[in-house]
Amino acid sequence: MVLSRKAALYLDLIRWNRPAGWLLLLWPSLSALWVAADGFPGWHLVAVFVLGTILMRSAGCCLNDVADRDFDRHVKRTAQRPVTTGAVSVREALWLGVVLALLAFVLVLTTNPVAVLWSFAALAVAMVYPYAKRFFAMPQAVLGVAFSFGIPMAFAAVQGQVPLLAWVLLLGNLFWVLAYDTEYAMVDRDDDLRIGMKTSAITLGRFDVPVVLASYLVYLSIWALALVNTAACAIFYIAIAVALAQVAWHYTLIRGRTREGCFKAFRINHWLGFTVFAGIVAGYTLT
């Protein structure tokens, strides 16, 4: 019974029942895999990136909850997190995070030396983000780099190098992260103002909704232009159009700045990433 309860707490800590977080990481990484390989990259790399994404997102949750434990108790949405309530100790959470990160590293070791080297940079950025919220007015930009690092990792794993295209796609994806994490920050704005947390939702003020929409448009524009000579075909641009329709839907959800609307907008974001990924896969399949 004790082991079962402890396992349930660990699963809650890594957000096992909330897959939206790792899906947001997964779709751009898989998209980059297909682009780097000029089509299907093989089941080995697909498995490495799917499992690695889940493991690293879970490890990130452990570190984030340890770093934010004194802040989370003052925020309605996060007050019951296991580390915040003391149900899971800081030591336990850190050890779980280390084990998960090591498992992800073992997966990277099955690729190539270039990808292994880049994995250290990815880990460094992931470790910086939880503390960025204390010092930077737009910590979502740091998260954007962390959540986009699967893109250069994918190119490194496939090609043994990280070309300019990978960085262009990372830049575009950074704007997507800025968009959806600002929606996320809008949910907690009142609590964050009270406890002195820095977020893009606070920094942008009344310009939050326009900047979110602009960020979506920049993301989709960069990816559409960057892939014009690779995954480009009619169905890819149909997917971009479907993604734009989703952006319009997001506007209807966040324009009132309600907690419920902004949180729903954040939670459904993975469908936008999946739409772009599906367009890329279809583009390579049909050409």
C-alpha positions as CSV (number, residue, x, y, z in Angstrom):
1,M,0.0,0.0,0.0
2,V,2.8,2.4,0.9
3,L,4.7,1.6,-2.3
4,S,1.6,2.0,-4.3
5,R,0.9,5.4,-2.8
6,K,4.5,6.5,-3.3
7,A,4.4,5.4,-7.0
8,A,1.2,7.4,-7.4
9,L,2.9,10.5,-6.0
10,Y,5.9,10.1,-8.3
11,L,3.5,9.8,-11.3
12,D,1.8,12.9,-10.2
13,L,5.1,14.7,-9.8
14,I,6.1,13.9,-13.5
15,R,2.5,14.8,-14.7
16,W,2.0,11.3,-16.1
17,N,-1.7,11.9,-16.5
18,R,-1.1,15.2,-18.4
19,P,0.6,14.3,-21.6
20,A,0.1,17.8,-23.2
21,G,3.5,18.9,-21.9
22,W,5.6,16.2,-23.5
23,L,3.5,16.4,-26.7
24,L,4.5,20.1,-27.0
25,L,8.1,18.9,-27.0
26,L,7.6,15.9,-29.2
27,W,6.0,17.3,-32.4
28,P,8.7,19.8,-33.3
29,S,11.4,17.2,-32.5
30,L,9.7,14.6,-34.8
31,S,9.1,17.2,-37.4
32,A,12.8,18.0,-37.4
33,L,13.7,14.3,-37.6
34,W,11.6,14.0,-40.8
35,V,13.2,17.1,-42.3
36,A,16.7,16.1,-41.4
37,A,16.2,12.6,-42.8
38,D,14.4,13.9,-45.9
39,G,11.6,11.5,-45.0
40,F,11.0,8.7,-42.5
41,P,14.1,8.6,-40.2
42,G,13.7,5.0,-39.1
43,W,12.1,3.4,-36.1
44,H,15.3,3.6,-34.0
45,L,15.4,7.4,-34.0
46,V,11.7,7.7,-33.7
47,A,11.8,5.6,-30.5
48,V,14.8,7.4,-29.1
49,F,13.1,10.8,-29.5
50,V,9.7,9.7,-28.3
51,L,11.0,8.0,-25.2
52,G,13.7,10.7,-24.6
53,T,11.1,13.4,-24.8
54,I,8.9,11.8,-22.3
55,L,11.8,11.1,-19.9
56,M,13.3,14.6,-20.2
57,R,10.0,16.3,-19.7
58,S,9.4,14.2,-16.6
59,A,12.9,15.0,-15.3
60,G,12.2,18.7,-16.0
61,C,9.0,18.5,-13.9
62,C,11.0,17.2,-11.0
63,L,13.5,20.0,-11.1
64,N,10.9,22.7,-11.7
65,D,8.8,21.6,-8.8
66,V,11.8,21.6,-6.5
67,A,12.8,25.1,-7.7
68,D,9.3,26.5,-7.4
69,R,8.1,24.7,-4.2
70,D,8.0,27.9,-2.1
71,F,6.2,29.8,-4.9
72,D,3.8,27.0,-5.9
73,R,2.1,27.0,-2.4
74,H,0.8,30.5,-3.2
75,V,-0.7,29.7,-6.6
76,K,-4.1,28.1,-6.8
77,R,-3.2,25.8,-9.7
78,T,0.0,24.4,-8.2
79,A,-0.6,24.4,-4.4
80,Q,-1.2,20.7,-4.3
81,R,1.9,19.5,-6.2
82,P,3.6,16.7,-4.3
83,V,6.9,18.5,-3.5
84,T,5.0,21.7,-2.5
85,T,2.8,19.8,0.0
86,G,5.8,17.7,1.3
87,A,4.3,14.4,0.1
88,V,7.5,13.9,-1.9
89,S,10.7,15.3,-0.4
90,V,13.2,17.5,-2.3
91,R,15.7,14.7,-2.1
92,E,13.3,12.2,-3.6
93,A,12.3,14.5,-6.4
94,L,15.9,15.3,-7.3
95,W,16.9,11.7,-7.4
96,L,13.9,10.8,-9.5
97,G,14.9,13.6,-11.9
98,V,18.5,12.4,-12.1
99,V,17.4,8.8,-12.9
100,L,15.1,9.9,-15.6
101,A,17.7,12.2,-17.2
102,L,20.3,9.4,-17.1
103,L,17.8,7.1,-18.8
104,A,17.3,9.7,-21.5
105,F,21.1,10.0,-21.9
106,V,21.4,6.3,-22.4
107,L,19.0,6.7,-25.3
108,V,21.2,9.5,-26.8
109,L,24.3,7.2,-26.5
110,T,22.7,5.0,-29.2
111,T,22.8,7.8,-31.8
112,N,26.2,9.4,-32.5
113,P,28.9,11.5,-30.8
114,V,27.6,14.8,-32.2
115,A,24.1,14.3,-30.7
116,V,25.7,13.2,-27.4
117,L,27.7,16.5,-27.2
118,W,24.6,18.6,-28.0
119,S,22.6,16.8,-25.3
120,F,24.8,18.5,-22.7
121,A,23.8,21.9,-24.0
122,A,20.2,20.8,-24.0
123,L,20.5,19.7,-20.4
124,A,22.1,23.0,-19.4
125,V,19.3,25.1,-20.8
126,A,16.7,22.8,-19.2
127,M,18.3,23.3,-15.8
128,V,18.5,27.1,-16.2
129,Y,14.8,27.7,-17.0
130,P,13.3,27.0,-13.5
131,Y,15.4,29.8,-12.1
132,A,14.9,32.2,-15.0
133,K,11.5,33.2,-13.6
134,R,13.2,35.0,-10.8
135,F,15.4,37.2,-12.9
136,F,14.1,37.6,-16.5
137,A,11.1,39.6,-17.5
138,M,10.4,37.1,-20.3
139,P,11.4,33.7,-18.9
140,Q,9.2,32.1,-21.6
141,A,12.1,32.9,-24.0
142,V,14.4,30.7,-22.0
143,L,11.7,28.0,-22.0
144,G,11.4,28.5,-25.8
145,V,15.1,27.5,-26.2
146,A,14.7,24.5,-23.8
147,F,11.6,23.3,-25.5
148,S,13.0,23.7,-29.0
149,F,16.4,21.9,-28.4
150,G,15.0,18.7,-29.8
151,I,15.3,20.3,-33.2
152,P,19.1,20.6,-33.4
153,M,19.3,17.3,-31.5
154,A,17.3,15.7,-34.3
155,F,19.6,17.1,-37.0
156,A,22.6,16.0,-35.1
157,A,21.3,12.5,-34.7
158,V,20.4,12.1,-38.4
159,Q,23.1,14.1,-40.1
160,G,25.9,14.3,-37.6
161,Q,25.8,18.1,-37.8
162,V,23.5,21.0,-37.0
163,P,22.9,23.1,-40.2
164,L,21.5,26.6,-40.4
165,L,18.1,25.2,-41.2
166,A,17.9,23.6,-37.7
167,W,18.5,27.0,-36.0
168,V,16.0,28.7,-38.2
169,L,13.4,26.1,-37.2
170,L,14.4,26.5,-33.6
171,L,13.9,30.2,-33.9
172,G,10.4,29.7,-35.3
173,N,9.5,27.2,-32.6
174,L,10.7,29.5,-29.9
175,F,7.9,31.9,-31.0
176,W,5.4,29.0,-30.7
177,V,6.6,28.3,-27.1
178,L,6.3,32.0,-26.3
179,A,2.7,32.0,-27.5
180,Y,1.5,28.9,-25.6
181,D,3.5,29.6,-22.5
182,T,2.2,33.1,-22.3
183,E,-1.3,31.6,-22.5
184,Y,-0.3,29.4,-19.6
185,A,1.1,32.4,-17.7
186,M,-2.1,34.3,-18.2
187,V,-3.9,31.6,-16.1
188,D,-1.7,32.5,-13.0
189,R,-1.2,36.2,-13.6
190,D,-3.0,37.3,-10.4
191,D,-1.1,34.9,-8.2
192,D,2.2,35.6,-9.9
193,L,1.8,39.4,-9.4
194,R,1.1,38.8,-5.7
195,I,4.2,36.7,-5.1
196,G,6.6,38.7,-7.4
197,M,7.1,36.0,-10.1
198,K,8.2,37.3,-13.5
199,T,6.3,36.1,-16.6
200,S,5.6,37.3,-20.1
201,A,1.9,37.7,-19.2
202,I,2.9,40.3,-16.6
203,T,5.5,42.0,-18.7
204,L,3.3,42.3,-21.8
205,G,0.3,43.6,-19.8
206,R,-2.6,44.6,-22.1
207,F,-0.5,43.6,-25.1
208,D,-0.5,39.9,-24.1
209,V,-3.2,38.8,-26.5
210,P,-1.8,40.6,-29.6
211,V,1.7,39.3,-28.9
212,V,0.4,35.8,-28.5
213,L,-1.3,36.0,-31.8
214,A,1.7,37.6,-33.5
215,S,4.0,34.9,-32.0
216,Y,1.8,32.1,-33.5
217,L,2.0,33.9,-36.9
218,V,5.8,34.3,-36.8
219,Y,6.2,30.6,-35.9
220,L,4.0,29.4,-38.7
221,S,5.6,31.9,-41.2
222,I,9.1,30.9,-40.4
223,W,8.4,27.2,-40.7
224,A,6.4,27.6,-43.9
225,L,9.2,29.6,-45.5
226,A,12.1,27.5,-44.1
227,L,10.6,24.3,-45.5
228,V,9.6,25.7,-48.9
229,N,12.4,23.6,-50.6
230,T,12.0,20.5,-48.4
231,A,8.6,19.3,-47.2
232,A,6.8,21.8,-49.4
233,C,3.7,20.5,-51.2
234,A,0.1,21.4,-51.4
235,I,-0.9,19.3,-48.4
236,F,1.9,20.9,-46.2
237,Y,0.5,24.3,-46.8
238,I,-3.1,23.0,-46.2
239,A,-1.8,21.9,-42.8
240,I,-0.4,25.4,-42.2
241,A,-3.8,26.8,-43.1
242,V,-5.4,24.4,-40.6
243,A,-2.9,25.6,-38.0
244,L,-3.9,29.2,-38.7
245,A,-7.5,28.3,-38.2
246,Q,-6.5,26.9,-34.8
247,V,-4.8,30.2,-34.0
248,A,-8.1,32.0,-34.7
249,W,-9.8,29.6,-32.3
250,H,-7.1,30.4,-29.7
251,Y,-8.0,34.1,-30.0
252,T,-11.6,33.3,-29.1
253,L,-10.4,31.5,-26.0
254,I,-7.9,34.1,-24.7
255,R,-9.5,37.4,-25.7
256,G,-11.5,37.5,-22.4
257,R,-8.3,36.6,-20.4
258,T,-10.3,34.2,-18.2
259,R,-8.4,31.4,-16.4
260,E,-10.6,28.8,-18.0
261,G,-10.2,30.1,-21.5
262,C,-6.4,30.6,-21.3
263,F,-5.8,27.2,-19.7
264,K,-7.9,25.5,-22.4
265,A,-6.0,27.3,-25.1
266,F,-2.7,26.1,-23.6
267,R,-3.9,22.5,-23.2
268,I,-5.0,22.2,-26.8
269,N,-1.8,23.6,-28.2
270,H,-0.3,20.2,-29.0
271,W,-2.9,19.8,-31.7
272,L,-1.4,22.8,-33.5
273,G,2.1,21.2,-33.3
274,F,0.6,17.9,-34.5
275,T,-1.0,19.6,-37.5
276,V,2.3,21.0,-38.6
277,F,4.0,17.6,-38.1
278,A,1.3,15.8,-40.0
279,G,1.7,18.2,-42.9
280,I,5.5,17.6,-43.0
281,V,5.0,13.8,-42.9
282,A,2.4,14.0,-45.6
283,G,4.6,16.3,-47.7
284,Y,7.4,13.8,-47.7
285,T,5.1,10.8,-48.3
286,L,3.4,12.3,-51.3
287,T,6.5,13.7,-53.1
